[in-house]
Amino acid sequence: MALNTADLCDQLGNTAYVADPMFGNYGGMTAFGGQIATLKVFKNNTLVRAALETPG
């Protein structure tokens, strides 16, 4: 199922936040998918380090 940013913004209105594009195109892939995790940290990267040490 493909979701477009514009469609999500139309559905969610002001509750949608769009992240700045920060990915470079390496290898010709125009799309990707998979499981993600979001961490909210402040001046402590312990959770980031733990997440990076997990497989995947």
Order of alpha helices (4+ residues) and beta strands (2+ residues): alpha-alpha
